[in-house]
């Protein structure tokens, strides 16, 4: 099989999968919907909000509706860089070869 044929065989399923992606109309989200900054905040307070959401029905860990990708990115930043994913470990593992 030639290189071009292999490339087409590999990219064709990806193109078909991309064609199935859902798109949201521009008027589908109100301008005051939560955006990037609220996503960062909601990601940062995720652990506390999750525990509270177990006992209180009116508390959620994710704002719906939101403005889409920017809210999701802010949520990710809030969790990974500022929240529970930001813990840094001081533990250092040193492997040494034992010599007889």
MOPAC internal coordinates of N, CA, C and O (Angstrom, degrees):
PM7 1SCF
backbone

  N    0.0000 0     0.00 0     0.00 0    0    0    0
  C    1.4513 1     0.00 0     0.00 0    1    0    0
  C    1.5282 1   107.76 1     0.00 0    2    1    0
  O    1.2310 1   120.70 1   -44.59 1    3    2    1
  N    1.2903 1   116.26 1   135.41 1    3    2    1
  C    1.4554 1   119.68 1  -178.25 1    5    3    2
  C    1.5228 1   110.43 1   -75.96 1    6    5    3
  O    1.2310 1   122.16 1   -14.62 1    7    6    5
  N    1.2975 1   113.47 1   165.38 1    7    6    5
  C    1.4659 1   119.56 1  -178.24 1    9    7    6
  C    1.5259 1   111.30 1   -62.92 1   10    9    7
  O    1.2310 1   120.20 1   140.23 1   11   10    9
  N    1.3148 1   117.23 1   -39.77 1   11   10    9
  C    1.4631 1   122.02 1   179.57 1   13   11   10
  C    1.5249 1   110.67 1   -65.02 1   14   13   11
  O    1.2310 1   120.60 1   137.97 1   15   14   13
  N    1.3041 1   116.45 1   -42.03 1   15   14   13
  C    1.4661 1   120.27 1   179.35 1   17   15   14
  C    1.5283 1   110.59 1   -64.23 1   18   17   15
  O    1.2310 1   120.14 1   138.02 1   19   18   17
  N    1.3228 1   117.34 1   -41.98 1   19   18   17
  C    1.4680 1   120.77 1   177.43 1   21   19   18
  C    1.5200 1   111.41 1   -62.03 1   22   21   19
  O    1.2310 1   120.82 1   139.59 1   23   22   21
  N    1.3178 1   116.04 1   -40.41 1   23   22   21
  C    1.4601 1   121.03 1   178.95 1   25   23   22
  C    1.5230 1   110.87 1   -63.22 1   26   25   23
  O    1.2310 1   120.49 1   136.73 1   27   26   25
  N    1.3225 1   116.67 1   -43.27 1   27   26   25
  C    1.4645 1   120.85 1   178.58 1   29   27   26
  C    1.5277 1   110.30 1   -64.82 1   30   29   27
  O    1.2310 1   120.00 1   137.77 1   31   30   29
  N    1.3139 1   117.61 1   -42.23 1   31   30   29
  C    1.4694 1   121.64 1  -179.72 1   33   31   30
  C    1.5316 1   110.63 1   -64.17 1   34   33   31
  O    1.2310 1   120.01 1   144.76 1   35   34   33
  N    1.3110 1   117.59 1   -35.24 1   35   34   33
  C    1.4676 1   121.09 1   179.79 1   37   35   34
  C    1.5228 1   112.49 1   -77.84 1   38   37   35
  O    1.2310 1   120.14 1   142.05 1   39   38   37
  N    1.3303 1   117.34 1   -37.95 1   39   38   37
  C    1.4612 1   120.48 1  -175.21 1   41   39   38
  C    1.5242 1   113.91 1   -85.06 1   42   41   39
  O    1.2310 1   119.58 1   156.21 1   43   42   41
  N    1.3211 1   118.42 1   -23.79 1   43   42   41
  C    1.4622 1   121.20 1  -178.87 1   45   43   42
  C    1.5321 1   111.91 1   -60.52 1   46   45   43
  O    1.2310 1   118.70 1   132.16 1   47   46   45
  N    1.3435 1   120.08 1   -47.84 1   47   46   45
  C    1.4725 1   118.82 1   177.81 1   49   47   46
  C    1.5322 1   112.52 1   -63.03 1   50   49   47
  O    1.2310 1   120.07 1   145.16 1   51   50   49
  N    1.3225 1   117.47 1   -34.84 1   51   50   49
  C    1.4579 1   119.94 1   177.92 1   53   51   50
  C    1.5183 1   111.46 1   -66.47 1   54   53   51
  O    1.2310 1   120.34 1   140.60 1   55   54   53
  N    1.3324 1   116.95 1   -39.40 1   55   54   53
  C    1.4628 1   120.76 1   177.99 1   57   55   54
  C    1.5265 1   110.45 1   -65.63 1   58   57   55
  O    1.2310 1   120.12 1   139.49 1   59   58   57
  N    1.3243 1   117.37 1   -40.51 1   59   58   57
  C    1.4670 1   120.66 1   177.71 1   61   59   58
  C    1.5236 1   111.13 1   -65.18 1   62   61   59
  O    1.2310 1   120.37 1   139.34 1   63   62   61
  N    1.3075 1   116.91 1   -40.66 1   63   62   61
  C    1.4624 1   120.98 1   178.33 1   65   63   62
  C    1.5256 1   110.97 1   -65.71 1   66   65   63
  O    1.2310 1   120.07 1   139.57 1   67   66   65
  N    1.3137 1   117.47 1   -40.43 1   67   66   65
  C    1.4664 1   121.12 1   178.22 1   69   67   66
  C    1.5196 1   111.39 1   -65.61 1   70   69   67
  O    1.2310 1   120.22 1   148.71 1   71   70   69
  N    1.3215 1   117.18 1   -31.29 1   71   70   69
  C    1.4662 1   120.74 1   179.08 1   73   71   70
  C    1.5238 1   111.49 1   -67.79 1   74   73   71
  O    1.2310 1   119.91 1   159.15 1   75   74   73
  N    1.3028 1   117.78 1   -20.85 1   75   74   73
  C    1.4654 1   121.98 1  -179.50 1   77   75   74
  C    1.5320 1   112.82 1   -86.78 1   78   77   75
  O    1.2310 1   119.90 1   175.02 1   79   78   77
  N    1.3050 1   117.79 1    -4.98 1   79   78   77
  C    1.4660 1   121.24 1  -177.05 1   81   79   78
  C    1.5274 1   110.56 1   -64.30 1   82   81   79
  O    1.2310 1   120.96 1   -43.41 1   83   82   81
  N    1.3098 1   115.77 1   136.59 1   83   82   81
  C    1.4666 1   121.12 1   179.64 1   85   83   82
  C    1.5181 1   110.00 1   -77.35 1   86   85   83
  O    1.2310 1   121.20 1   -35.56 1   87   86   85
  N    1.3055 1   115.32 1   144.44 1   87   86   85
  C    1.4617 1   121.21 1   177.39 1   89   87   86
  C    1.5084 1   107.70 1  -124.15 1   90   89   87
  O    1.2310 1   120.85 1   -32.63 1   91   90   89
  N    1.3114 1   115.97 1   147.37 1   91   90   89
  C    1.4492 1   121.59 1  -179.74 1   93   91   90
  C    1.5185 1   109.09 1  -110.41 1   94   93   91
  O    1.2310 1   120.98 1   -43.76 1   95   94   93
  N    1.3170 1   115.72 1   136.24 1   95   94   93
  C    1.4455 1   120.37 1   178.76 1   97   95   94
  C    1.5173 1   111.38 1   -66.94 1   98   97   95
  O    1.2310 1   120.67 1   -26.26 1   99   98   97
  N    1.3257 1   116.32 1   153.74 1   99   98   97
  C    1.4653 1   120.85 1  -177.58 1  101   99   98
  C    1.5236 1   112.13 1   -62.99 1  102  101   99
  O    1.2310 1   119.98 1   148.16 1  103  102  101
  N    1.3260 1   117.64 1   -31.84 1  103  102  101
  C    1.4638 1   120.34 1  -179.41 1  105  103  102
  C    1.5132 1   113.29 1   -87.80 1  106  105  103
  O    1.2310 1   119.81 1  -174.60 1  107  106  105
  N    1.3253 1   117.97 1     5.40 1  107  106  105
  C    1.4595 1   121.71 1  -176.35 1  109  107  106
  C    1.5144 1   114.64 1   -75.85 1  110  109  107
  O    1.2310 1   120.00 1   161.28 1  111  110  109
  N    1.3216 1   117.60 1   -18.72 1  111  110  109
  C    1.4598 1   121.52 1  -177.60 1  113  111  110
  C    1.5223 1   109.08 1  -124.22 1  114  113  111
  O    1.2310 1   121.30 1   -47.50 1  115  114  113
  N    1.3105 1   115.11 1   132.50 1  115  114  113
  C    1.4629 1   119.61 1   178.54 1  117  115  114
  C    1.5297 1   110.32 1   -68.39 1  118  117  115
  O    1.2310 1   119.91 1   -31.34 1  119  118  117
  N    1.3413 1   117.77 1   148.66 1  119  118  117
  C    1.4718 1   120.63 1  -179.39 1  121  119  118
  C    1.5254 1   113.31 1   -60.36 1  122  121  119
  O    1.2310 1   120.00 1   153.76 1  123  122  121
  N    1.3199 1   117.61 1   -26.24 1  123  122  121
  C    1.4671 1   119.59 1  -178.80 1  125  123  122
  C    1.5311 1   112.71 1   -89.35 1  126  125  123
  O    1.2310 1   119.72 1  -170.38 1  127  126  125
  N    1.3230 1   118.14 1     9.62 1  127  126  125
  C    1.4659 1   121.66 1   177.85 1  129  127  126
  C    1.5239 1   109.68 1   -64.43 1  130  129  127
  O    1.2310 1   119.96 1   -30.82 1  131  130  129
  N    1.3267 1   117.68 1   149.18 1  131  130  129
  C    1.4655 1   120.56 1  -179.61 1  133  131  130
  C    1.5223 1   111.91 1   -56.67 1  134  133  131
  O    1.2310 1   120.77 1   -42.80 1  135  134  133
  N    1.3225 1   116.13 1   137.20 1  135  134  133
  C    1.4550 1   122.20 1  -178.57 1  137  135  134
  C    1.5170 1   111.68 1  -118.46 1  138  137  135
  O    1.2310 1   121.21 1    29.54 1  139  138  137
  N    1.3213 1   115.29 1  -150.46 1  139  138  137
  C    1.4648 1   121.71 1  -174.09 1  141  139  138
  C    1.5309 1   112.88 1   -58.47 1  142  141  139
  O    1.2310 1   119.93 1   129.91 1  143  142  141
  N    1.3230 1   117.74 1   -50.09 1  143  142  141
  C    1.4751 1   120.08 1  -175.13 1  145  143  142
  C    1.5214 1   112.16 1   -65.10 1  146  145  143
  O    1.2310 1   120.09 1   139.40 1  147  146  145
  N    1.3213 1   117.42 1   -40.60 1  147  146  145
  C    1.4619 1   118.63 1   175.99 1  149  147  146
  C    1.5228 1   110.75 1   -68.55 1  150  149  147
  O    1.2310 1   120.16 1   148.76 1  151  150  149
  N    1.3257 1   117.30 1   -31.24 1  151  150  149
  C    1.4608 1   120.34 1   174.63 1  153  151  150
  C    1.5186 1   111.41 1   -62.78 1  154  153  151
  O    1.2310 1   120.57 1   137.37 1  155  154  153
  N    1.3420 1   116.51 1   -42.63 1  155  154  153
  C    1.4739 1   120.52 1   176.89 1  157  155  154
  C    1.5253 1   109.78 1   -61.05 1  158  157  155
  O    1.2310 1   120.86 1   134.68 1  159  158  157
  N    1.3205 1   115.96 1   -45.32 1  159  158  157
  C    1.4700 1   119.86 1  -179.26 1  161  159  158
  C    1.5253 1   110.97 1   -63.79 1  162  161  159
  O    1.2310 1   119.87 1   134.28 1  163  162  161
  N    1.3203 1   117.85 1   -45.72 1  163  162  161
  C    1.4609 1   120.75 1  -179.26 1  165  163  162
  C    1.5281 1   111.37 1   -65.29 1  166  165  163
  O    1.2310 1   120.08 1   144.74 1  167  166  165
  N    1.3238 1   117.45 1   -35.26 1  167  166  165
  C    1.4632 1   119.96 1   175.33 1  169  167  166
  C    1.5168 1   112.00 1   -67.48 1  170  169  167
  O    1.2310 1   120.55 1   142.22 1  171  170  169
  N    1.3178 1   116.56 1   -37.78 1  171  170  169
  C    1.4641 1   120.99 1  -179.55 1  173  171  170
  C    1.5328 1   111.49 1   -67.22 1  174  173  171
  O    1.2310 1   120.28 1   140.15 1  175  174  173
  N    1.3268 1   117.06 1   -39.85 1  175  174  173
  C    1.4660 1   119.89 1  -177.91 1  177  175  174
  C    1.5239 1   112.50 1   -92.51 1  178  177  175
  O    1.2310 1   120.13 1  -169.43 1  179  178  177
  N    1.3316 1   117.36 1    10.57 1  179  178  177
  C    1.4551 1   121.92 1  -177.33 1  181  179  178
  C    1.5287 1   113.94 1   -49.69 1  182  181  179
  O    1.2310 1   118.10 1   129.15 1  183  182  181
  N    1.3413 1   121.23 1   -50.85 1  183  182  181
  C    1.4701 1   119.21 1  -176.23 1  185  183  182
  C    1.5297 1   112.85 1   -59.10 1  186  185  183
  O    1.2310 1   120.49 1   137.29 1  187  186  185
  N    1.3178 1   116.67 1   -42.71 1  187  186  185
  C    1.4675 1   120.51 1  -179.65 1  189  187  186
  C    1.5257 1   109.76 1   -68.68 1  190  189  187
  O    1.2310 1   120.28 1   135.57 1  191  190  189
  N    1.3239 1   117.07 1   -44.43 1  191  190  189
  C    1.4636 1   120.78 1  -179.98 1  193  191  190
  C    1.5192 1   111.33 1   -62.90 1  194  193  191
  O    1.2310 1   120.41 1   143.68 1  195  194  193
  N    1.3307 1   116.81 1   -36.32 1  195  194  193
  C    1.4626 1   119.49 1   179.92 1  197  195  194
  C    1.5239 1   111.19 1   -65.39 1  198  197  195
  O    1.2310 1   120.28 1   135.13 1  199  198  197
  N    1.3222 1   117.07 1   -44.87 1  199  198  197
  C    1.4718 1   120.20 1   179.10 1  201  199  198
  C    1.5209 1   110.31 1   -63.26 1  202  201  199
  O    1.2310 1   120.23 1   135.98 1  203  202  201
  N    1.3238 1   117.16 1   -44.02 1  203  202  201
  C    1.4670 1   120.16 1   179.86 1  205  203  202
  C    1.5292 1   110.43 1   -65.01 1  206  205  203
  O    1.2310 1   120.25 1   142.41 1  207  206  205
  N    1.3440 1   117.13 1   -37.59 1  207  206  205
  C    1.4670 1   120.13 1  -178.39 1  209  207  206
  C    1.5295 1   112.60 1   -65.20 1  210  209  207
  O    1.2310 1   120.08 1   159.97 1  211  210  209
  N    1.3183 1   117.46 1   -20.03 1  211  210  209
  C    1.4628 1   120.05 1   176.78 1  213  211  210
  C    1.5230 1   111.87 1   -69.08 1  214  213  211
  O    1.2310 1   120.22 1   154.16 1  215  214  213
  N    1.3358 1   117.19 1   -25.84 1  215  214  213
  C    1.4577 1   121.52 1  -175.24 1  217  215  214
  C    1.5243 1   114.09 1  -112.31 1  218  217  215
  O    1.2310 1   120.02 1   158.92 1  219  218  217
  N    1.3326 1   117.56 1   -21.08 1  219  218  217
  C    1.4600 1   121.52 1  -176.70 1  221  219  218
  C    1.5275 1   108.41 1  -120.45 1  222  221  219
  O    1.2310 1   120.13 1   -60.11 1  223  222  221
  N    1.3254 1   117.35 1   119.89 1  223  222  221
  C    1.4626 1   121.13 1  -176.67 1  225  223  222
  C    1.5206 1   113.73 1   -68.16 1  226  225  223
  O    1.2310 1   119.76 1   154.97 1  227  226  225
  N    1.3082 1   118.06 1   -25.03 1  227  226  225
  C    1.4663 1   120.20 1  -175.98 1  229  227  226
  C    1.5408 1   113.17 1   -85.29 1  230  229  227
  O    1.2310 1   119.44 1   179.61 1  231  230  229
  N    1.3103 1   118.67 1    -0.39 1  231  230  229
  C    1.4653 1   122.36 1   179.45 1  233  231  230
  C    1.5256 1   108.70 1  -105.22 1  234  233  231
  O    1.2310 1   120.93 1   -50.24 1  235  234  233
  N    1.3354 1   115.83 1   129.76 1  235  234  233
  C    1.4655 1   121.29 1   178.85 1  237  235  234
  C    1.5308 1   108.96 1  -123.36 1  238  237  235
  O    1.2310 1   120.79 1   -20.22 1  239  238  237
  N    1.3181 1   116.09 1   159.78 1  239  238  237
  C    1.4694 1   119.71 1  -179.13 1  241  239  238
  C    1.5163 1   112.20 1   -95.69 1  242  241  239
  O    1.2310 1   120.14 1   175.75 1  243  242  241
  N    1.3357 1   117.34 1    -4.25 1  243  242  241
  C    1.4659 1   121.65 1  -175.65 1  245  243  242
  C    1.5161 1   107.64 1  -146.23 1  246  245  243
  O    1.2310 1   120.25 1   -48.66 1  247  246  245
  N    1.3388 1   117.12 1   131.34 1  247  246  245
  C    1.4663 1   121.07 1  -176.98 1  249  247  246
  C    1.5278 1   111.16 1   -81.73 1  250  249  247
  O    1.2310 1   121.19 1   -54.12 1  251  250  249
  N    1.3245 1   115.33 1   125.88 1  251  250  249
  C    1.4630 1   121.42 1   176.29 1  253  251  250
  C    1.5093 1   107.49 1  -130.58 1  254  253  251
  O    1.2310 1   118.21 1   -52.36 1  255  254  253
  N    1.3083 1   121.02 1   127.64 1  255  254  253
  C    1.4594 1   127.88 1    -1.09 1  257  255  254
  C    1.5230 1   110.69 1   -81.09 1  258  257  255
  O    1.2310 1   121.33 1   -24.29 1  259  258  257
  N    1.3170 1   115.06 1   155.71 1  259  258  257
  C    1.4624 1   121.30 1   175.04 1  261  259  258
  C    1.5190 1   107.91 1  -131.44 1  262  261  259
  O    1.2310 1   120.21 1     1.02 1  263  262  261
  N    1.3332 1   117.19 1  -178.98 1  263  262  261
  C    1.4636 1   118.27 1  -175.72 1  265  263  262
  C    1.5232 1   113.26 1   -89.07 1  266  265  263
  O    1.2310 1   119.85 1  -164.46 1  267  266  265
  N    1.3062 1   117.89 1    15.54 1  267  266  265
  C    1.4657 1   121.21 1   170.87 1  269  267  266
  C    1.5099 1   114.47 1    93.56 1  270  269  267
  O    1.2310 1   121.28 1    54.22 1  271  270  269
  N    1.3365 1   115.16 1  -125.78 1  271  270  269
  C    1.4595 1   121.85 1  -171.39 1  273  271  270
  C    1.5132 1   114.88 1   -58.38 1  274  273  271
  O    1.2310 1   119.90 1   140.54 1  275  274  273
  N    1.3315 1   117.79 1   -39.46 1  275  274  273
  C    1.4694 1   119.05 1  -179.13 1  277  275  274
  C    1.5153 1   111.28 1   -69.00 1  278  277  275
  O    1.2310 1   119.92 1   142.03 1  279  278  277
  N    1.3196 1   117.77 1   -37.97 1  279  278  277
  C    1.4720 1   119.80 1   176.59 1  281  279  278
  C    1.5287 1   109.45 1   -64.43 1  282  281  279
  O    1.2310 1   120.54 1   134.71 1  283  282  281
  N    1.3277 1   116.57 1   -45.29 1  283  282  281
  C    1.4706 1   120.56 1   179.43 1  285  283  282
  C    1.5243 1   111.57 1   -60.14 1  286  285  283
  O    1.2310 1   120.50 1   137.49 1  287  286  285
  N    1.3395 1   116.66 1   -42.51 1  287  286  285
  C    1.4645 1   120.22 1   178.79 1  289  287  286
  C    1.5296 1   110.59 1   -64.22 1  290  289  287
  O    1.2310 1   120.28 1   137.26 1  291  290  289
  N    1.3223 1   117.06 1   -42.74 1  291  290  289
  C    1.4633 1   120.27 1   176.95 1  293  291  290
  C    1.5180 1   112.01 1   -62.65 1  294  293  291
  O    1.2310 1   120.51 1   140.41 1  295  294  293
  N    1.3232 1   116.63 1   -39.59 1  295  294  293
  C    1.4743 1   121.56 1   177.73 1  297  295  294
  C    1.5309 1   109.69 1   -61.59 1  298  297  295
  O    1.2310 1   120.81 1   135.55 1  299  298  297
  N    1.3243 1   116.06 1   -44.45 1  299  298  297
  C    1.4633 1   121.50 1   177.71 1  301  299  298
  C    1.5232 1   111.01 1   -60.75 1  302  301  299
  O    1.2310 1   120.30 1   133.15 1  303  302  301
  N    1.3302 1   117.03 1   -46.85 1  303  302  301
  C    1.4673 1   121.37 1   178.79 1  305  303  302
  C    1.5223 1   110.32 1   -60.90 1  306  305  303
  O    1.2310 1   120.58 1   138.02 1  307  306  305
  N    1.3184 1   116.49 1   -41.98 1  307  306  305
  C    1.4578 1   120.27 1  -179.83 1  309  307  306
  C    1.5123 1   113.06 1   -62.84 1  310  309  307
  O    1.2310 1   120.44 1   139.35 1  311  310  309
  N    1.3144 1   116.77 1   -40.65 1  311  310  309
  C    1.4673 1   119.91 1  -179.58 1  313  311  310
  C    1.5249 1   111.13 1   -75.84 1  314  313  311
  O    1.2310 1   120.37 1   129.53 1  315  314  313
  N    1.3269 1   116.91 1   -50.47 1  315  314  313
  C    1.4659 1   120.51 1  -170.56 1  317  315  314
  C    1.5186 1   113.07 1   -76.93 1  318  317  315
  O    1.2310 1   119.87 1   135.52 1  319  318  317
  N    1.3186 1   117.85 1   -44.48 1  319  318  317
  C    1.4596 1   119.74 1  -173.37 1  321  319  318
  C    1.5220 1   114.05 1   -95.96 1  322  321  319
  O    1.2310 1   119.92 1   151.56 1  323  322  321
  N    1.3256 1   117.76 1   -28.44 1  323  322  321
  C    1.4580 1   119.78 1  -177.32 1  325  323  322
  C    1.5218 1   113.12 1  -111.12 1  326  325  323
  O    1.2310 1   120.19 1   152.39 1  327  326  325
  N    1.3080 1   117.23 1   -27.61 1  327  326  325
  C    1.4587 1   121.26 1  -173.03 1  329  327  326
  C    1.5061 1   113.56 1   -98.11 1  330  329  327
  O    1.2310 1   121.59 1    44.64 1  331  330  329
  N    1.3364 1   114.56 1  -135.36 1  331  330  329
  C    1.4561 1   120.94 1  -173.17 1  333  331  330
  C    1.5227 1   113.55 1   -65.11 1  334  333  331
  O    1.2310 1   119.45 1   156.23 1  335  334  333
  N    1.3131 1   118.65 1   -23.77 1  335  334  333
  C    1.4565 1   120.67 1   179.39 1  337  335  334
  C    1.5165 1   113.46 1   -81.89 1  338  337  335
  O    1.2310 1   120.19 1   175.24 1  339  338  337
  N    1.3389 1   117.25 1    -4.76 1  339  338  337
  C    1.4603 1   120.89 1  -174.50 1  341  339  338
  C    1.5273 1   113.16 1   -90.90 1  342  341  339
  O    1.2310 1   120.41 1  -176.29 1  343  342  341
  N    1.2816 1   116.82 1     3.71 1  343  342  341
  C    1.4718 1   118.29 1  -179.59 1  345  343  342
  C    1.5126 1   110.36 1   -65.16 1  346  345  343
  O    1.2310 1   121.09 1   -47.87 1  347  346  345
  N    1.2983 1   115.53 1   132.13 1  347  346  345
  C    1.4600 1   118.37 1   176.76 1  349  347  346
  C    1.5177 1   108.12 1  -109.81 1  350  349  347
  O    1.2310 1   121.29 1   -42.80 1  351  350  349
  N    1.2741 1   115.13 1   137.20 1  351  350  349
  C    1.4467 1   120.68 1  -177.15 1  353  351  350
  C    1.5239 1   109.70 1   -97.49 1  354  353  351
  O    1.2310 1   120.72 1   -42.17 1  355  354  353
  N    1.3012 1   116.23 1   137.83 1  355  354  353
  C    1.4624 1   121.24 1   177.33 1  357  355  354
  C    1.5261 1   110.82 1   -95.44 1  358  357  355
  O    1.2310 1   120.77 1   179.35 1  359  358  357
  N    1.3185 1   116.13 1    -0.65 1  359  358  357
  C    1.4475 1   120.59 1  -177.29 1  361  359  358
  C    1.5240 1   109.91 1   -73.83 1  362  361  359
  O    1.2310 1   120.42 1   -52.92 1  363  362  361
  N    1.3002 1   116.81 1   127.08 1  363  362  361
  C    1.4511 1   122.34 1   179.78 1  365  363  362
  C    1.5127 1   108.17 1  -117.50 1  366  365  363
  O    1.2310 1   121.21 1   -53.39 1  367  366  365
  N    1.3031 1   115.29 1   126.61 1  367  366  365
  C    1.4565 1   119.68 1   179.17 1  369  367  366
  C    1.5227 1   107.86 1  -103.01 1  370  369  367
  O    1.2310 1   121.10 1   -54.94 1  371  370  369
  N    1.3064 1   115.51 1   125.06 1  371  370  369
  C    1.4563 1   120.70 1  -179.62 1  373  371  370
  C    1.5145 1   108.04 1  -115.69 1  374  373  371
  O    1.2310 1   121.34 1   -55.84 1  375  374  373
  N    1.3031 1   115.03 1   124.16 1  375  374  373
  C    1.4495 1   120.15 1   177.55 1  377  375  374
  C    1.5265 1   107.95 1  -101.03 1  378  377  375
  O    1.2310 1   121.29 1   -51.38 1  379  378  377
  N    1.3105 1   115.14 1   128.62 1  379  378  377
  C    1.4602 1   119.71 1   178.22 1  381  379  378
  C    1.5021 1   109.04 1  -124.06 1  382  381  379
  O    1.2310 1   121.40 1   -38.32 1  383  382  381
  N    1.2801 1   114.94 1   141.68 1  383  382  381
  C    1.4606 1   119.73 1   175.89 1  385  383  382
  C    1.5167 1   108.06 1   -81.25 1  386  385  383
  O    1.2310 1   121.61 1   -50.96 1  387  386  385
  N    1.3084 1   114.52 1   129.04 1  387  386  385
  C    1.4666 1   118.71 1   177.75 1  389  387  386
  C    1.5279 1   108.27 1   -83.71 1  390  389  387
  O    1.2310 1   121.71 1   -49.97 1  391  390  389
  N    1.2905 1   114.33 1   130.03 1  391  390  389
  C    1.4518 1   117.74 1   179.25 1  393  391  390
  C    1.5090 1   107.61 1  -113.23 1  394  393  391
  O    1.2310 1   120.86 1   -48.22 1  395  394  393
  N    1.3135 1   115.97 1   131.78 1  395  394  393
  C    1.4820 1   119.57 1  -177.42 1  397  395  394
  C    1.5107 1   113.13 1   -69.73 1  398  397  395
  O    1.2310 1   120.10 1   180.00 1  399  398  397

